[in-house]
Amino acid sequence: MRVLFALAPLAFAAACAGSGPAVDGITPAGVDKIVDMTATLNFAPNAVTINSGDTVEFRNISTFTHTVSTVADTQIEAQAVKLPNGAEAFDSGEIAPGATFTHTFTTPGTYQYFCEPHVGQGMIGTVIVNP
């Protein structure tokens, strides 16, 4: 029985090790807001408000790949995107489970972004940038 109890903490640690930095609960230096990408195909919170020059970290806390993008390749993606005048589009590429993507927003206005594989399921989020 002692061996079983001795191994239990090791098994727990091994199970958590794959979680990576996205789920450690710590806000990294230089990050002003965190948005989680979830297994229920949403961004949480769905909308955040920041100041110009602030950085948002997008954390994939699900078990499958997500993206954060304003680069539209299809009509449904184009309908999901909103950018302020003068703002540059951005695209994270694939974000693996447990990984993160950061973006610094410098142009004030409303940004609406999507997850490429899940935009059809309504995985769309908003960042409002104050001057």
N, C-alpha and C positions, 0 to 999 in steps of 0.2 A: 504494500500500500504506500509506503514512503516513496518508492520510485515513481508511482503514478502522480503523487502530489508534487514531487520535485520536477517532473516533466511538464506539468500543467502550465506553469508560468512561461516555460520556454515555448510551448505550443502557442500560447496566447501572443507572445512577443513575435513569433514567426508569422502569425496570421495578420498582425498589425503592420509588420515591416513593409508589406507591399502597398500600404496606403499612401506612402510618400508624403511630401510636404503639403499637398493640397488639403489634407485633413488633420494637420497637426494642431490647429486652433490658434496658431501664432500669426499675427499680422507682420509681414516682413517690413523692415525699414524701407521707407520710400513709397510704401503703398498706402493710399488714402481710403480706399473702399475695396471690399471683397465681394465678388459675385460667384456663387456656386452654380455649377452645371450639374443637374441631378439626373438620377435614373428615371424620374417621372417626367422627363423631357421638358424641363423648364429651367429658367434662370432664377435664382433665389438670392436676393430679392429681384423681382421682375424689373423694377425701376430704381435707379439710384440718382441722387443729386450731388454734384461735386462742384468745385471751383476750377476755373481755367488753370491748367498746369498740374492738376491732380492726376494721380495714377490709379487705375483700377486693376486689380488682379482677378482674373477669371480662373477658378479652381474646378477641375473635373473631379467631383466626388462620386461619380457613378462608376459602373464596371464596364462601360463601353466608351468609344471615342466620340468626342464632340468637337465643334469648332465655334469660333466667334468671328463673324464676318460682316462687312458691309460691301463686299465685292459680289455683285449679282451676276450669275451665269444663266439663270432661268427667269421666266416671267414671275413665278411665285416668289423667288428671292428678291426680284426688283420691287415687287409690291411690299415687301417687308422692310426695305431699307429706307432710312431717312437720314440725311446729313445736313448740317448747317452749311450755308454758303461759305465757300472757301476751305472747308474741311476736307482732308484727304481720306480716302477709303482705307480700310485696314482689313487684314485677314490673318488669322492665327495659324492657318494650316491645321492639321489634325492634332488634337490634344488628347493624349493617351490618359487612361484612368490614373488618377493620382498626380497628374502633371498640371502645370499652370501656364498662363499666358498673361502678360501685362501690357497695358497700353496707356500712354499719357495723352490726355485730351487737352489741347491747347486752344481750340477754336470754340468760343461760347455758342450754345444752341442745343438742340435736341438731336441725339443720335439714336437711331433705331437699328438694331443689328439682329442677326439670326444665327442659328446653328445649321450648317449646310445639310447634314444628313436628316435633321429633324424639323426643318422649317415647315414642311407639310403637316406636321403634327402640332404646329403652333409654337415652336420653341423660338420665341422672339423676345428680346429685351430692350430696355431703354436706358440711356445715360443722358441726364440733363446737366449741362455745363453752364454754370453761372460765370459772368465776367470776373 
